[in-house]
Amino acid sequence: MPSNKEPERAQREERMVTLPAAEAVESLIREYGKLVFHTIYAMTGDWELSQDLTQETFLSALRAIDAAREASGPQFHARTWLMRIALNVVRMQPAGYGARMPVDPADVIPEREAVGRALASVPETPRVPLLLSVVGRFSISEIAKILQLREDAVRQRGCVRTENKGIKKKCWATSRPPSSIC
C-alpha cells in the first residue's frame, strides 16, 4: 500500500521539471538535504567531509540539472538523480581525502559508534544498497536506477527493505538473521 507521501513526492517531482535551475536546486536542498548528508555521512564516517561533499553534490546538481531534465523529459526523477550524484561525489574522493577527526557530537554515544564501526566493516557493494534502502527509504527499483543496475542485481547485493505488512528487512547476502546485520 503506497504511503500518503507518494502523491506529494510525485507532485514535487513534477515541479522540478519546470522550475528554473537555481530554484529547483534550492527546492532539492530543502527536500533532500538531510537525506543526502546522512547518506554521505554513513558512507564516509566524517562529519565535516560529509558537509563538504553534500555541498559539492548540490553544486554538481546545479550545474547539471538543466541537461538532466532535458534528457529525461517528464520521466525526470529528481530524488533518484540527486542520490546518484551524491554517490558519485563520494566515490570520486581519493582514498584518505579529507581525513579528519569526526566532530559529530553524537559520536560520544557508544551505540552509534558501534553501528558506525559495523557499517564501515561491510564492503561497499552491499553497503550502498543497504544505506539507500534504510536511510533513504528507496525502493529496489529506485536503488537500481541510482546505481544503474538491474533490480535483481540490487537484491543480490545485500540488505534491502521490503514492504509486507509493515517494514521488514531481508538480507540475501548472508545466512545470518537480518536483525544481526540490518
N, C-alpha and C positions, 0 to 999 in steps of 0.2 A: 504494500500500500504506500503510495507516494506521500511524502510529508507535506505539511502545509506550506513549507518554504519553497517547494519546487515551482509553483506558478510565479512566485515572487522572483526567484532566480531566473526563470525564463524571461520575465519582463525586463529585468536588469540586463540580461544578455542582449536582448533586442535593442535596448537603448545604446549599448556600447557600439553598435554598428553605425549609428547616426551622429553621435556626439563628435565634436572636434577633438583632435588627438589629445590636447592638454586636458580638456575636461574629462575625457574618457579615462585617462590615466589617473587623474585626481579621484574619480569615482572608483577605480580599481584599488587605489590605496585605501580608501575608506572601507570598501567591501572586503578586501582580501589582504590588507597589510599585515594583520596579525597572523593569518594563515601562512603567508609567505615567510614571515620572520620565524615563526615557530618550526616550520618545516626545515628551514635552513639551519636554525639552531640545533635541531635534532640531528642534523647531518654533520655539523661542524663541532658542536660542543663548546663553541666560543661565542660568548655574548656579543662582544664588540665586533668581531669579524662578521657575525650574523647580521648586525646592524648595517655594516658596510655593504655586505653582499645583498641585503634587502634593498638598499638604496640603488645599488648597481642594477638589480633586477628591474626596478621601476624606471630607471633611466633607459635601460635597453628596451623596455616596453614602450616608452615614449618615442624612441627613435624608430621602432618597428611597427607600431600599431596600424598606421595607415596602410602599409603594404600587406599586413596580415589580414586586415578587414577586406581589402580589395581582392586578395587571393581567395579568401574563404566565402565572401559574399554573405548571404543570410545564414550560412552554416557556421559563422564565426562564434566560437565558444571562448569567451574572454578568460574565464577561470582556468580552464584546461590549458589554454595557450600561455597564460601567465605562469602557471606552475612548471611548464616545460622550460620557460626562460629561467626560472629560479634554479631548477635542477642543473641546467647547462652552466649557469653562472658559478654554481658550487663546483661542478666538475672541472671547470676551466682553471681553477685556482691551483697554482703549483703546490706540490707537497710542502708542508711546513709554512706556507704563506700565511702571514698574519698571526703566527703562533704567539699567543699572549695568555696571561692568566685570566681565567673567566672572572667576570665581575658581577655575575648574576647573584643577587642576594639570596636567591633560593638554593644556591649551591651548598649552603650550610646544612640543608635538610638531608640527613643520611639516606632516606628512601629515594629522594630524587637523584642523589649521587649513584646509588645502586642501580637505578633504572638507566641512568646515563651510561654507566660502565657496561651494563648488559647490552644495551642498544649498540654501543660502539663496538662490541665484540662480534656483532652479527655482520657478515660480509655485505658489501654494498648491494649485490644482486638481489637478495631477499629483503634487505633493509629498506630500500627506496619504496617498493610497493607497500610494505608494511606502514611506513610513515604516511604515505599518501592516503592509505586506507583509514588508519586510526586517527592521525592528526587532522588530515584534510577531509575525511569522510567522503572520499571519492569512490565511485563505484568501480567495478572491474573494467567496464568499458571505458570510463573516463581515464583510469590509470593506463590502460592500453594506448589511448590517444596521446597522453602526456609522454609516455616512454616510447611511443612509436613501435609498439609490439602488438601481436595478436592477443586476444583475450586469454586463450589457452596458455600462452607463454607467461602472462601475468599470474595466472593461477599456479603455474609450476614454480614460480619464483619465491613463493613463501606465503606468509600470512596475509590474508585478505578478509576483511569483514564481509559478512553476508547478512541479508535480512531474512529472518524466518521467525515470526512471532517475537519481535524484539531483535536486539543486536546479538549475534553470536559470532565468534571468531573461529575461523577454520585455518588450520595450518597444514599445508600439503608437503612442505619441505622437510618435515621431521616426523619421527614416530612419537615424540614426546607429546603429552597432552597440551592443547592450546594454551591453557592457563599458565603453563610454565615458561612460555616464551612470548606470548602475545600480551 
